[in-house]
Amino acid sequence: MPKVADYMTKDVITVRPETSLRDLAEILATRNINGVPVVDQEGIVLGVVCESDLVNQNKPLHIPTVFVILDSVIPIGNPWRLQKDFERLTATTVGDIYSKPAVSVSPDTDLTEAARLMADRKLYTLPVVEKGRLVGILGKGDVIRSLL
């Protein structure tokens, strides 16, 4: 059975939470990659940020519907969502938009299991972690390459 270690990319490009969104966009575009792990100073994986996080950051703000009844305003909608939408709209760093916690696998994970996890969770990128440290990354392209 093929393992994640057989197909993962070992030279991983990472970003930190304080990386600007402009720098992230440049990294994704110039390296022609979909996403990167977000790591702390010690290389511990905090999450993943990908193109969809960057694109979704630019979606229009959701404004909840309100009813006015006898001079009272009653909001309809989720105020938490409005706050999250505002945070997303005003984001300036990776730390504002990345997906957390990271869904990751180990190098000895069966490749079929990793591919199933990616499909079930709609993930394009899976950090590969050993003893808490990033050792590689598995992308959908790596899984497709395994089929050749």
N, C-alpha and C positions, 0 to 999 in steps of 0.2 A: 504494500500500500504506500503510495506517495505521501510524504509528509510536507508540512508547510515549509520547513527548512530547505527542501529540495527546490522550491520555486520562489521563495521570498527574495526581495531586494535587500541586500545587506548594507549598502551605502545609502542611508536614509537622510533625506532633507527634513529638517524640523524647524519649528518656530517656537517662540516663547510667547506667553500671554501679552507682553508689552509690545510685540511686533505690530506695526501699523497696518491698517487694511490696505493701504497703497503698496507697502512692501510685500504683503501677502499676495496681492493680485499680480505683482511683478514676478514673484517666485513661481506661482502657478502657471502664468503665461509663458515665461521664458524657459521653464523646465518641461513644459507640456505635460503637467501632472494634474490630477483631479483634487488631491488633498494631501495634507501633511499632519503628522502628529504634533501636538502641542506638549512641550516638555518644560519642566522646571529647571533650576540651576544644576541639579544633580542628575538630570537626564531621566527623571521619573515621568512617565506618560500621564498627563492630566486629561487629555481628550484628543479630539481630532477636529480639524477645520478643513472644509472642502469648498469647492466652487459653489455648491448649492447654499452653503452658509453665507457666502459673500453675496450671491445673487438675492437670496431671501432677505438680506439686510436692507435691500433697496425697494422692498415692496411698500405699497401705500399704507399709511397709518389707518388702523381700524378704529372708527369712531362708533361708540355704542349708540343705539337708538334710544330716544327718550320720549316719554309721554308727559304731557302737561294736563293735569286734572285739577281744576279749581285752584289755580295758582300754585300747585305743587309740581315739582319736576321729579319724575320717577325714572331712574335709568334702567334700561333693559340691556343686559349684556354683562360681561364679566370685567370688572375693574382691573383685575390682575392681568387680563389680556391687554388692556389699554396700556398699562404700565410696561409690560413686556414689549409691546409694539413700539412705544416711545423709546425704550432702551435700545431696541434694535435699530431704529431710525437714526439715533444719535451716536451709534457705535463708532469708535475710531481705532480700536485695537482688536487684535485677535481675541484677547481676554473677554471682550464684550459679546462675541458671537460663536465661539467654538462649542462643539457638542461635547458634553461631559455627562457622566464619566465615560472614559474610553472603553469601548468593547474591544478586547484584545484576545489573542491566542498565543500559545507557546510554540516554539519551533517544532516540537514533536507531535503537534496536533495533526490528525489525519486531514489531508487536503480536501477530501470530500466533505468532512464535517465543517471545515472553515468555509468552503463554498456555500454550503447550506446555511450557515450563520449569516453570511453576507447577503444571500438571497432573502432569507426570512426577515432580516432587519433592514433591508434595502441600503446596504453599505457598499461603498465603492473601495474603501480602504480599511484594512485591519492592521493595527500595530502588532508586531510580534515581540513579546516580552518574555524575558527569562530572569528570574529572581528580582523582579521589579524594574529591570532595566530594559530599555529598547534595544533589540538586537536586529530588527529588520522590519519590513513592511510587506504586506501582501495586498496586491491590488487585483481588481477584476481582470486586468490584462495578464497578470501572472497565472491566474486560474485558467484563462483561455489558452495561454501558452502551454499549459500542462496537457492539453488535449491534442497537441500536435505530435 
